Amino acid sequence: MPDTLPDTVNLTPSAPSVPAGAIAWGDAFCSEGANCFRFGLDDAGRAYIGSTLAPGEYVSDSVEALRALISAVKSGAADHLL
């Protein structure tokens, strides 16, 4: 398993290049309190991760790149950030 996050994932919030209504957001996943995140897809097949606290801010990349990010986080590659 990789010890670092994939290089292909843009981890900085992106300026909305897609109108917010063009992203089909799923239900939010919440942990403690207001720590809620949601996943979305647009018509072009790009994937998005956003916080419910800042609806216009999100990271986006290909579905494959975000799948790699989620797999890396699940394997512990980001545990040092906690």
N, C-alpha and C positions, 0 to 999 in steps of 0.2 A: 504494500500500500504506500502511496506517496506521503512524504512528510510535509509537503507544502501544498498550497492551493494551486490549481492549474493556472498557467500563465495566460491562457486565452480569455479569462473572465475579467471583464471590466468591473472593478470594485468601487469605482467612484460614481456618485449619483450623476445621472445623465440629465441633460436638459431635455424636457419633453419634446421629442421630434415627432411623436405620434400624438394626435389629439387624444386627450384622456378618455373620451368616449369610445375610441376605436380599440381600446384594450378591453378584452373580456376578462374581468377579474373574478376569481373564485372566492369562496368564503374565506374569511380571515382565520388564521391559526393563531391562537393566543396562549401565552403561558401565564405568568404571574402579572396581575394588574393590567397595564395597558401595553404590554409587549406583544403586539399583534402584527403579523406579517401576512401578506397575501401574494398569490401567484397569479399570473395572467398570461394571455396569449393575444397577439394581434392577428389581423387578416393575412399578414405576410408570413406567419409562423414563427415570429420572434417571441421569446419568452421573457417575462418580467417578474421581478421580486420587488415588492414595495411595502412600506410601513403604513399602517392605518393612521399614524400620527402626522404623516406628511404625504398626502395623497398625490401630489404632483412630482414627487421624487421617487426614483426607482433605479434599479440596475437592470440592464437588459443585455441579452446576447442570444445566441442560437440555443435551441432546446438542448442540443448535445452539450454545449459548454456549461449551461446551468445544471444539467444532470451530473456532469463531472464535478462541479462545485459542491452540489449536495452530497454526492458520494464521498468526496474528500472530507467534508465536515462530519458526515456520519462515521467515517473511519478514524476520526480523531485528529485530523490535520490542523484543526483550528482550536484544539483544546488549550493551547498555550495562551489564547486570547481571553479565556474565561477567568 
